Each structure stands twice: as structure tokens, then as C-alpha cells.
Amino acid sequence: MEILIYLLLGACTGLLAGMFGIGGGSILVPSLIFIFYGMDFESSIIVLMAIGTSLA
């Protein structure tokens, strides 16, 4: 189920970034933070994981 969420998030991010000409990180990082909170990760590493994932 997680892989489906990530695939849909990536597709939506790419579509919005292409349509509006903005960087994908400005959409992806807040979305990942929201998803990671829902998955019960420690709050001390959520932002680091979201930024690291968007840069990869």
C-alpha cells in the first residue's frame, strides 16, 4: 500500500511541477511530512527524511 501512495504522490508532484513550472520539492516535502506523521515516525527525524527523500 505504501508503494502506491508514493507512486501517486510522485505522479501528482511531477504533473503540478510541470504545469506550474515550480520545483517539485516545494510540493513533495510538505506531502512527505504529512505522510510520515501518519506512519508514526519519530518527530525528530521526519523533516530530515522528507528533505533527504526529495533530494534523492
Secondary structure, DSSP 8 states (H G I E B T S, - for coil): -HHHHHHHHHHHHHHHHHHHT--THHHHHHHHHHHHHHTT--HHHHHHHHHHHHH-
